[in-house]
Amino acid sequence: DLVVIEFKKSKADDKVLGQISYYLSWVRDNLAKPSQGVRGIIIGHHVTKQLQLAAKQNANIELRRYRVRIDFPVIS
């Protein structure tokens, strides 16, 4: 399968669903072989409730949140 990843540096809202839908269609039409599946992953630091609700209608799109952790361990 081919995977399209849409990474948002902060907020992923319902507008991104249109973007990734376009990219998925383009990949399906131009890159994928007939036997290949195409799915998408939207990643954002904050995923809005509106996006979560809208994405439920498309089983080929997965939502994920990212976290950044900075650690300053003592060396000596």
Phi and psi restraints in degrees (range 20) as a CNS / XPLOR table:
assign (resid 1 and name C) (resid 2 and name N)
       (resid 2 and name CA) (resid 2 and name C) 1.0 -102.8 20.0 2
assign (resid 2 and name N) (resid 2 and name CA)
       (resid 2 and name C) (resid 3 and name N) 1.0 144.7 20.0 2
assign (resid 2 and name C) (resid 3 and name N)
       (resid 3 and name CA) (resid 3 and name C) 1.0 -125.8 20.0 2
assign (resid 3 and name N) (resid 3 and name CA)
       (resid 3 and name C) (resid 4 and name N) 1.0 129.4 20.0 2
assign (resid 3 and name C) (resid 4 and name N)
       (resid 4 and name CA) (resid 4 and name C) 1.0 -103.3 20.0 2
assign (resid 4 and name N) (resid 4 and name CA)
       (resid 4 and name C) (resid 5 and name N) 1.0 125.5 20.0 2
assign (resid 4 and name C) (resid 5 and name N)
       (resid 5 and name CA) (resid 5 and name C) 1.0 -112.3 20.0 2
assign (resid 5 and name N) (resid 5 and name CA)
       (resid 5 and name C) (resid 6 and name N) 1.0 123.6 20.0 2
assign (resid 5 and name C) (resid 6 and name N)
       (resid 6 and name CA) (resid 6 and name C) 1.0 -108.2 20.0 2
assign (resid 6 and name N) (resid 6 and name CA)
       (resid 6 and name C) (resid 7 and name N) 1.0 110.7 20.0 2
assign (resid 6 and name C) (resid 7 and name N)
       (resid 7 and name CA) (resid 7 and name C) 1.0 -106.5 20.0 2
assign (resid 7 and name N) (resid 7 and name CA)
       (resid 7 and name C) (resid 8 and name N) 1.0 122.3 20.0 2
assign (resid 7 and name C) (resid 8 and name N)
       (resid 8 and name CA) (resid 8 and name C) 1.0 -106.8 20.0 2
assign (resid 8 and name N) (resid 8 and name CA)
       (resid 8 and name C) (resid 9 and name N) 1.0 131.8 20.0 2
assign (resid 8 and name C) (resid 9 and name N)
       (resid 9 and name CA) (resid 9 and name C) 1.0 -69.6 20.0 2
assign (resid 9 and name N) (resid 9 and name CA)
       (resid 9 and name C) (resid 10 and name N) 1.0 -19.4 20.0 2
assign (resid 9 and name C) (resid 10 and name N)
       (resid 10 and name CA) (resid 10 and name C) 1.0 -139.1 20.0 2
assign (resid 10 and name N) (resid 10 and name CA)
       (resid 10 and name C) (resid 11 and name N) 1.0 -92.4 20.0 2
assign (resid 10 and name C) (resid 11 and name N)
       (resid 11 and name CA) (resid 11 and name C) 1.0 -91.5 20.0 2
assign (resid 11 and name N) (resid 11 and name CA)
       (resid 11 and name C) (resid 12 and name N) 1.0 132.0 20.0 2
assign (resid 11 and name C) (resid 12 and name N)
       (resid 12 and name CA) (resid 12 and name C) 1.0 -107.7 20.0 2
assign (resid 12 and name N) (resid 12 and name CA)
       (resid 12 and name C) (resid 13 and name N) 1.0 110.2 20.0 2
assign (resid 12 and name C) (resid 13 and name N)
       (resid 13 and name CA) (resid 13 and name C) 1.0 -111.0 20.0 2
assign (resid 13 and name N) (resid 13 and name CA)
       (resid 13 and name C) (resid 14 and name N) 1.0 -176.1 20.0 2
assign (resid 13 and name C) (resid 14 and name N)
       (resid 14 and name CA) (resid 14 and name C) 1.0 -66.8 20.0 2
assign (resid 14 and name N) (resid 14 and name CA)
       (resid 14 and name C) (resid 15 and name N) 1.0 -15.9 20.0 2
assign (resid 14 and name C) (resid 15 and name N)
       (resid 15 and name CA) (resid 15 and name C) 1.0 -66.0 20.0 2
assign (resid 15 and name N) (resid 15 and name CA)
       (resid 15 and name C) (resid 16 and name N) 1.0 -28.8 20.0 2
assign (resid 15 and name C) (resid 16 and name N)
       (resid 16 and name CA) (resid 16 and name C) 1.0 -68.9 20.0 2
assign (resid 16 and name N) (resid 16 and name CA)
       (resid 16 and name C) (resid 17 and name N) 1.0 -19.3 20.0 2
assign (resid 16 and name C) (resid 17 and name N)
       (resid 17 and name CA) (resid 17 and name C) 1.0 -63.9 20.0 2
assign (resid 17 and name N) (resid 17 and name CA)
       (resid 17 and name C) (resid 18 and name N) 1.0 -38.1 20.0 2
assign (resid 17 and name C) (resid 18 and name N)
       (resid 18 and name CA) (resid 18 and name C) 1.0 -65.6 20.0 2
assign (resid 18 and name N) (resid 18 and name CA)
       (resid 18 and name C) (resid 19 and name N) 1.0 -40.7 20.0 2
assign (resid 18 and name C) (resid 19 and name N)
       (resid 19 and name CA) (resid 19 and name C) 1.0 -60.6 20.0 2
assign (resid 19 and name N) (resid 19 and name CA)
       (resid 19 and name C) (resid 20 and name N) 1.0 -53.0 20.0 2
assign (resid 19 and name C) (resid 20 and name N)
       (resid 20 and name CA) (resid 20 and name C) 1.0 -68.4 20.0 2
assign (resid 20 and name N) (resid 20 and name CA)
       (resid 20 and name C) (resid 21 and name N) 1.0 -30.7 20.0 2
assign (resid 20 and name C) (resid 21 and name N)
       (resid 21 and name CA) (resid 21 and name C) 1.0 -63.4 20.0 2
assign (resid 21 and name N) (resid 21 and name CA)
       (resid 21 and name C) (resid 22 and name N) 1.0 -40.9 20.0 2
assign (resid 21 and name C) (resid 22 and name N)
       (resid 22 and name CA) (resid 22 and name C) 1.0 -62.1 20.0 2
assign (resid 22 and name N) (resid 22 and name CA)
       (resid 22 and name C) (resid 23 and name N) 1.0 -48.9 20.0 2
assign (resid 22 and name C) (resid 23 and name N)
       (resid 23 and name CA) (resid 23 and name C) 1.0 -61.2 20.0 2
assign (resid 23 and name N) (resid 23 and name CA)
       (resid 23 and name C) (resid 24 and name N) 1.0 -42.0 20.0 2
assign (resid 23 and name C) (resid 24 and name N)
       (resid 24 and name CA) (resid 24 and name C) 1.0 -61.9 20.0 2
assign (resid 24 and name N) (resid 24 and name CA)
       (resid 24 and name C) (resid 25 and name N) 1.0 -43.1 20.0 2
assign (resid 24 and name C) (resid 25 and name N)
       (resid 25 and name CA) (resid 25 and name C) 1.0 -63.9 20.0 2
assign (resid 25 and name N) (resid 25 and name CA)
       (resid 25 and name C) (resid 26 and name N) 1.0 -42.5 20.0 2
assign (resid 25 and name C) (resid 26 and name N)
       (resid 26 and name CA) (resid 26 and name C) 1.0 -62.9 20.0 2
assign (resid 26 and name N) (resid 26 and name CA)
       (resid 26 and name C) (resid 27 and name N) 1.0 -46.2 20.0 2
assign (resid 26 and name C) (resid 27 and name N)
       (resid 27 and name CA) (resid 27 and name C) 1.0 -62.3 20.0 2
assign (resid 27 and name N) (resid 27 and name CA)
       (resid 27 and name C) (resid 28 and name N) 1.0 -43.8 20.0 2
assign (resid 27 and name C) (resid 28 and name N)
       (resid 28 and name CA) (resid 28 and name C) 1.0 -60.3 20.0 2
assign (resid 28 and name N) (resid 28 and name CA)
       (resid 28 and name C) (resid 29 and name N) 1.0 -41.5 20.0 2
assign (resid 28 and name C) (resid 29 and name N)
       (resid 29 and name CA) (resid 29 and name C) 1.0 -79.1 20.0 2
assign (resid 29 and name N) (resid 29 and name CA)
       (resid 29 and name C) (resid 30 and name N) 1.0 -29.0 20.0 2
assign (resid 29 and name C) (resid 30 and name N)
       (resid 30 and name CA) (resid 30 and name C) 1.0 -113.9 20.0 2
assign (resid 30 and name N) (resid 30 and name CA)
       (resid 30 and name C) (resid 31 and name N) 1.0 -22.8 20.0 2
assign (resid 30 and name C) (resid 31 and name N)
       (resid 31 and name CA) (resid 31 and name C) 1.0 -120.6 20.0 2
assign (resid 31 and name N) (resid 31 and name CA)
       (resid 31 and name C) (resid 32 and name N) 1.0 -35.0 20.0 2
assign (resid 31 and name C) (resid 32 and name N)
       (resid 32 and name CA) (resid 32 and name C) 1.0 -74.7 20.0 2
assign (resid 32 and name N) (resid 32 and name CA)
       (resid 32 and name C) (resid 33 and name N) 1.0 142.3 20.0 2
assign (resid 32 and name C) (resid 33 and name N)
       (resid 33 and name CA) (resid 33 and name C) 1.0 -79.5 20.0 2
assign (resid 33 and name N) (resid 33 and name CA)
       (resid 33 and name C) (resid 34 and name N) 1.0 158.6 20.0 2
assign (resid 33 and name C) (resid 34 and name N)
       (resid 34 and name CA) (resid 34 and name C) 1.0 -54.9 20.0 2
assign (resid 34 and name N) (resid 34 and name CA)
       (resid 34 and name C) (resid 35 and name N) 1.0 -29.6 20.0 2
assign (resid 34 and name C) (resid 35 and name N)
       (resid 35 and name CA) (resid 35 and name C) 1.0 -87.3 20.0 2
assign (resid 35 and name N) (resid 35 and name CA)
       (resid 35 and name C) (resid 36 and name N) 1.0 -6.9 20.0 2
assign (resid 35 and name C) (resid 36 and name N)
       (resid 36 and name CA) (resid 36 and name C) 1.0 -89.5 20.0 2
assign (resid 36 and name N) (resid 36 and name CA)
       (resid 36 and name C) (resid 37 and name N) 1.0 141.4 20.0 2
assign (resid 36 and name C) (resid 37 and name N)
       (resid 37 and name CA) (resid 37 and name C) 1.0 -88.8 20.0 2
assign (resid 37 and name N) (resid 37 and name CA)
       (resid 37 and name C) (resid 38 and name N) 1.0 158.2 20.0 2
assign (resid 37 and name C) (resid 38 and name N)
       (resid 38 and name CA) (resid 38 and name C) 1.0 -130.7 20.0 2
assign (resid 38 and name N) (resid 38 and name CA)
       (resid 38 and name C) (resid 39 and name N) 1.0 126.0 20.0 2
assign (resid 38 and name C) (resid 39 and name N)
       (resid 39 and name CA) (resid 39 and name C) 1.0 -134.5 20.0 2
assign (resid 39 and name N) (resid 39 and name CA)
       (resid 39 and name C) (resid 40 and name N) 1.0 164.4 20.0 2
assign (resid 39 and name C) (resid 40 and name N)
       (resid 40 and name CA) (resid 40 and name C) 1.0 -127.9 20.0 2
assign (resid 40 and name N) (resid 40 and name CA)
       (resid 40 and name C) (resid 41 and name N) 1.0 151.5 20.0 2
assign (resid 40 and name C) (resid 41 and name N)
       (resid 41 and name CA) (resid 41 and name C) 1.0 -128.8 20.0 2
assign (resid 41 and name N) (resid 41 and name CA)
       (resid 41 and name C) (resid 42 and name N) 1.0 126.0 20.0 2
assign (resid 41 and name C) (resid 42 and name N)
       (resid 42 and name CA) (resid 42 and name C) 1.0 -105.1 20.0 2
assign (resid 42 and name N) (resid 42 and name CA)
       (resid 42 and name C) (resid 43 and name N) 1.0 126.0 20.0 2
assign (resid 42 and name C) (resid 43 and name N)
       (resid 43 and name CA) (resid 43 and name C) 1.0 -121.4 20.0 2
assign (resid 43 and name N) (resid 43 and name CA)
       (resid 43 and name C) (resid 44 and name N) 1.0 130.5 20.0 2
assign (resid 43 and name C) (resid 44 and name N)
       (resid 44 and name CA) (resid 44 and name C) 1.0 -150.7 20.0 2
assign (resid 44 and name N) (resid 44 and name CA)
       (resid 44 and name C) (resid 45 and name N) 1.0 158.3 20.0 2
assign (resid 44 and name C) (resid 45 and name N)
       (resid 45 and name CA) (resid 45 and name C) 1.0 -69.6 20.0 2
assign (resid 45 and name N) (resid 45 and name CA)
       (resid 45 and name C) (resid 46 and name N) 1.0 -39.2 20.0 2
assign (resid 45 and name C) (resid 46 and name N)
       (resid 46 and name CA) (resid 46 and name C) 1.0 -125.7 20.0 2
assign (resid 46 and name N) (resid 46 and name CA)
       (resid 46 and name C) (resid 47 and name N) 1.0 119.2 20.0 2
assign (resid 46 and name C) (resid 47 and name N)
       (resid 47 and name CA) (resid 47 and name C) 1.0 -104.4 20.0 2
assign (resid 47 and name N) (resid 47 and name CA)
       (resid 47 and name C) (resid 48 and name N) 1.0 117.2 20.0 2
assign (resid 47 and name C) (resid 48 and name N)
       (resid 48 and name CA) (resid 48 and name C) 1.0 -71.2 20.0 2
assign (resid 48 and name N) (resid 48 and name CA)
       (resid 48 and name C) (resid 49 and name N) 1.0 157.3 20.0 2
assign (resid 48 and name C) (resid 49 and name N)
       (resid 49 and name CA) (resid 49 and name C) 1.0 -62.9 20.0 2
assign (resid 49 and name N) (resid 49 and name CA)
       (resid 49 and name C) (resid 50 and name N) 1.0 -34.7 20.0 2
assign (resid 49 and name C) (resid 50 and name N)
       (resid 50 and name CA) (resid 50 and name C) 1.0 -62.4 20.0 2
assign (resid 50 and name N) (resid 50 and name CA)
       (resid 50 and name C) (resid 51 and name N) 1.0 -42.3 20.0 2
assign (resid 50 and name C) (resid 51 and name N)
       (resid 51 and name CA) (resid 51 and name C) 1.0 -66.7 20.0 2
assign (resid 51 and name N) (resid 51 and name CA)
       (resid 51 and name C) (resid 52 and name N) 1.0 -41.8 20.0 2
assign (resid 51 and name C) (resid 52 and name N)
       (resid 52 and name CA) (resid 52 and name C) 1.0 -59.2 20.0 2
assign (resid 52 and name N) (resid 52 and name CA)
       (resid 52 and name C) (resid 53 and name N) 1.0 -42.9 20.0 2
assign (resid 52 and name C) (resid 53 and name N)
       (resid 53 and name CA) (resid 53 and name C) 1.0 -67.4 20.0 2
assign (resid 53 and name N) (resid 53 and name CA)
       (resid 53 and name C) (resid 54 and name N) 1.0 -45.5 20.0 2
assign (resid 53 and name C) (resid 54 and name N)
       (resid 54 and name CA) (resid 54 and name C) 1.0 -66.1 20.0 2
assign (resid 54 and name N) (resid 54 and name CA)
       (resid 54 and name C) (resid 55 and name N) 1.0 -37.5 20.0 2
assign (resid 54 and name C) (resid 55 and name N)
       (resid 55 and name CA) (resid 55 and name C) 1.0 -71.5 20.0 2
assign (resid 55 and name N) (resid 55 and name CA)
       (resid 55 and name C) (resid 56 and name N) 1.0 -19.2 20.0 2
assign (resid 55 and name C) (resid 56 and name N)
       (resid 56 and name CA) (resid 56 and name C) 1.0 -58.7 20.0 2
assign (resid 56 and name N) (resid 56 and name CA)
       (resid 56 and name C) (resid 57 and name N) 1.0 -25.5 20.0 2
assign (resid 56 and name C) (resid 57 and name N)
       (resid 57 and name CA) (resid 57 and name C) 1.0 -80.3 20.0 2
assign (resid 57 and name N) (resid 57 and name CA)
       (resid 57 and name C) (resid 58 and name N) 1.0 -5.2 20.0 2
assign (resid 57 and name C) (resid 58 and name N)
       (resid 58 and name CA) (resid 58 and name C) 1.0 -128.2 20.0 2
assign (resid 58 and name N) (resid 58 and name CA)
       (resid 58 and name C) (resid 59 and name N) 1.0 105.5 20.0 2
assign (resid 58 and name C) (resid 59 and name N)
       (resid 59 and name CA) (resid 59 and name C) 1.0 -68.8 20.0 2
assign (resid 59 and name N) (resid 59 and name CA)
       (resid 59 and name C) (resid 60 and name N) 1.0 -13.6 20.0 2
assign (resid 59 and name C) (resid 60 and name N)
       (resid 60 and name CA) (resid 60 and name C) 1.0 -88.7 20.0 2
assign (resid 60 and name N) (resid 60 and name CA)
       (resid 60 and name C) (resid 61 and name N) 1.0 2.2 20.0 2
assign (resid 60 and name C) (resid 61 and name N)
       (resid 61 and name CA) (resid 61 and name C) 1.0 -120.1 20.0 2
assign (resid 61 and name N) (resid 61 and name CA)
       (resid 61 and name C) (resid 62 and name N) 1.0 126.4 20.0 2
assign (resid 61 and name C) (resid 62 and name N)
       (resid 62 and name CA) (resid 62 and name C) 1.0 -111.6 20.0 2
assign (resid 62 and name N) (resid 62 and name CA)
       (resid 62 and name C) (resid 63 and name N) 1.0 142.6 20.0 2
assign (resid 62 and name C) (resid 63 and name N)
       (resid 63 and name CA) (resid 63 and name C) 1.0 -108.6 20.0 2
assign (resid 63 and name N) (resid 63 and name CA)
       (resid 63 and name C) (resid 64 and name N) 1.0 139.8 20.0 2
assign (resid 63 and name C) (resid 64 and name N)
       (resid 64 and name CA) (resid 64 and name C) 1.0 -141.5 20.0 2
assign (resid 64 and name N) (resid 64 and name CA)
       (resid 64 and name C) (resid 65 and name N) 1.0 150.2 20.0 2
assign (resid 64 and name C) (resid 65 and name N)
       (resid 65 and name CA) (resid 65 and name C) 1.0 -106.8 20.0 2
assign (resid 65 and name N) (resid 65 and name CA)
       (resid 65 and name C) (resid 66 and name N) 1.0 150.3 20.0 2
assign (resid 65 and name C) (resid 66 and name N)
       (resid 66 and name CA) (resid 66 and name C) 1.0 -116.0 20.0 2
assign (resid 66 and name N) (resid 66 and name CA)
       (resid 66 and name C) (resid 67 and name N) 1.0 153.3 20.0 2
assign (resid 66 and name C) (resid 67 and name N)
       (resid 67 and name CA) (resid 67 and name C) 1.0 -127.2 20.0 2
assign (resid 67 and name N) (resid 67 and name CA)
       (resid 67 and name C) (resid 68 and name N) 1.0 144.6 20.0 2
assign (resid 67 and name C) (resid 68 and name N)
       (resid 68 and name CA) (resid 68 and name C) 1.0 -115.9 20.0 2
assign (resid 68 and name N) (resid 68 and name CA)
       (resid 68 and name C) (resid 69 and name N) 1.0 130.5 20.0 2
assign (resid 68 and name C) (resid 69 and name N)
       (resid 69 and name CA) (resid 69 and name C) 1.0 -128.4 20.0 2
assign (resid 69 and name N) (resid 69 and name CA)
       (resid 69 and name C) (resid 70 and name N) 1.0 129.1 20.0 2
assign (resid 69 and name C) (resid 70 and name N)
       (resid 70 and name CA) (resid 70 and name C) 1.0 -114.8 20.0 2
assign (resid 70 and name N) (resid 70 and name CA)
       (resid 70 and name C) (resid 71 and name N) 1.0 129.6 20.0 2
assign (resid 70 and name C) (resid 71 and name N)
       (resid 71 and name CA) (resid 71 and name C) 1.0 -122.8 20.0 2
assign (resid 71 and name N) (resid 71 and name CA)
       (resid 71 and name C) (resid 72 and name N) 1.0 141.3 20.0 2
assign (resid 71 and name C) (resid 72 and name N)
       (resid 72 and name CA) (resid 72 and name C) 1.0 -125.3 20.0 2
assign (resid 72 and name N) (resid 72 and name CA)
       (resid 72 and name C) (resid 73 and name N) 1.0 76.9 20.0 2
assign (resid 72 and name C) (resid 73 and name N)
       (resid 73 and name CA) (resid 73 and name C) 1.0 -71.6 20.0 2
assign (resid 73 and name N) (resid 73 and name CA)
       (resid 73 and name C) (resid 74 and name N) 1.0 149.1 20.0 2
assign (resid 73 and name C) (resid 74 and name N)
       (resid 74 and name CA) (resid 74 and name C) 1.0 -74.3 20.0 2
assign (resid 74 and name N) (resid 74 and name CA)
       (resid 74 and name C) (resid 75 and name N) 1.0 132.2 20.0 2
assign (resid 74 and name C) (resid 75 and name N)
       (resid 75 and name CA) (resid 75 and name C) 1.0 -88.1 20.0 2
assign (resid 75 and name N) (resid 75 and name CA)
       (resid 75 and name C) (resid 76 and name N) 1.0 -39.6 20.0 2
